[in-house]
């Protein structure tokens, strides 16, 4: 079921097998128009220091006021992670100095977080299900940003992010491979986006991960871990883990010891490098924030939020498989992105056959989206257009080959598929006489192949291809096949 020590999760080396042990701390920016303790905007990309209140700038006498929407978003996320919601939690001050932290401390949660233990289920290859435990989720402020490339002699500080609400989601050390770590972040990102509690945009820093990696002999005690800070891409997470695990194995096999430290991943080299050791780490001196009362709410408040949660990926996948008999893999790929699942469901609602729709969306449509390198929701072919293409294919108006050509035309022109079929003469030829004429021409022009097909019936496909080519892919393939079999005296087989 989960987290076994099967050989697929072990690293082979000259001295034997090693096992990775990985835990994740994911920082997710809360979807909210205002910051955690002020009314300043959270909009991304403003001019430096354009979205800063007196509270964010830590002006004397300014007091924080909790944003209820951020609290609700944290509770929704906890419910989406099947986690325990704590009806009483406490905000603490995490004390450290840095230029982009104007208060001299970060308001966070330490001993009493808003969300307790939960879990995330991962569907891996070979039907392996991995259960990753969630240790906690707590709310905290983000810091500002130091800019070191604006001036050769000075650094500047942008406080637009200062005070933006973050959810820190801490996993248990249940992950055993880089693939599982990537799947975990992908699944977590998917859940957050379905819930609408975080947009999951890693490029803009809305979602980033601290990755804790250690290695051990299978079944041995936990090794010393190193933390890789602020990894902002799922691909980089996999690369960072692979490099770090092998770095640690080499040190141990050479007789050295792993030093607990914080490291950074360099995407250009694919390597991690030391940032600070345990001895250099901060003593944060946590204590309850005296300006904020304990956060308390009722079970009725939690129940009301739970009653309005959307259908989440695992629920949607189970429904797709049950309602429309989709294959497990197809359903998994569809629900991975909410926009993708909604698109498919809209097509079915418009009358597309579910089996044809899932194949078309995942192979034709998603394939083109990936090729163009754009977001799924930005594709210029609508669910209505693709449904029209599938319906015309199903009723014989166009052939399967023409359907793909028609899709490309819609992508390029944005025109209605039915209109394009009429204007460009793309309708499938179903006139037996017209098809028979082309079949006769192909047979007459290829006497050697006619002789060959008698002893090798499988070469009939060559004749079908020739007829389809001559008709521009518009001949009905079934009629072509049947006419060729009759005229060449080739039986069904």
C-alpha positions, 0 to 999 in steps of 0.5 A: 500500500504505502511507503514500503522499502521495495527495491524501486525506492532504493539507491544502489551503490558500491557498498550496498543499498541506501534509502532516501527519507524526505519531508516537505515544508510547502509555503502556499500564498493564501488567495485573498485580496488583503494581507494577513494582518492589514488591508493592503493589496496582495496583487502580484507585480505592483511597483515596489512598495506600492502595496504597503500599509503602516502595519506592513512597514512596522510603523510605531503603534500599528497593531495587527488585525486578523483577516477572517478570509485568510483564517477561512482559507486555512480551514478549507485547506485543512479540510481538503487535506483530511486534517484535524482543525484546531478550534483554538490556535495561537499566533507567535512571534518568530524573532530574527533580523533581516532588512526585509523584515521591518518588524524584526519578527515574523508573526507565525504559529509554533506550538498551537497551529490552526490545522493538525494532522492530515494526509495526502494520497498519491497514485504512483506508477505500477498502481502503488498508492503512497500515503503522505502524512501531514504534520501541521498547517499554520498561518504566517506572514511572508517577509518582504524582498531584498533587491541586490541588482538595482545599484552597485553599492546598495541593496533595496527593499520591496515590502509589497510581499511583507505581511502577505498570508502564507500557509506552511504545510509540513509533511511527515518524513513519509516520502521515499523518492524524488518521484514521490516528492514531485507527485506530492507537491503536484497533488498538493498544488492540485488540491489547493487550486481546486479549493481556491485557497492558493493559485499554485503559481510557482513562477510567481512564488505563490508556492515554494518548498523547503525539502528535507533530505536524509539517507539511511540503510534500509530499516536503519534509524533516521540519518542527519537531514539537510534542508534545501530552501525555497525550491520553486519548481517541481522539476527542480525539486526532483533534481535537488533531491537526487543530487543531495541524496547522492552527495550525502551517500558519497560523504558517508561512504568516504568515512565522513559524517553529514552535517545538519545544515541549510542548503540552496539548489542552483538550477544552472549546475543542478547542485546544492550548496551550503547556506548555513550550518546548524551552529549558524542557525537562528534561535528564533525565541518564539513567544505568543504575540501579545498584540493578538488574542488566541484564535478561537472559532466554533465547530459550527463555523468549521462545519459550515465551511466543510459544507461548501467545499468543492468536489476535490480531485480524488472525489472527481476521479472516482466519479469519472471512473464510476459514471463514465467508465474511464480508465484509472490513468485517464481519470487521474490525468484529467483531474490533475488540473481543475481546468482540464477536468472542467473542460472534459465535463463540459464536453460530455455535458454538451453531448460528446461521448465520454470515451471519445472525449477523454481520448480527444482531450488528452491526446489531441487537445492536451498534446497541442497545448503542451506542444505550444507551451501554453496554459490549458485555459489559454488554448484557442479551441473551446469545449464547444468546438471540440464537441462539434468536431467529435459529433461530426466524426461520430455521425460520419460527417467527417472522417477521423483524419479530417477531424484532426485537420479540422482541429488544427484549422480551428486552432489557427482561425478560431472559426466554427468547425461546422462552418469550416467543414461547409466552406472548405468541402471537408465532408466525408464522401459516402457516395458508393459510386464515387468511392468505387471509381477511385478504388477501381483506379487504384486497383488498375494502377497497381497490378503487382500489389493486386497479385501480392494481396492474394497471398498476403491479405494483410497488405490490403491496408496499403490499398486503403491508404492509397484510396484515402490519399486520393480522396484527401482523407474524405472517403468513408474508411469502412466503405473503402475497406468493404469495396476493396475486399469485394473487388480483390476477393480478400476475406475478413481477417 
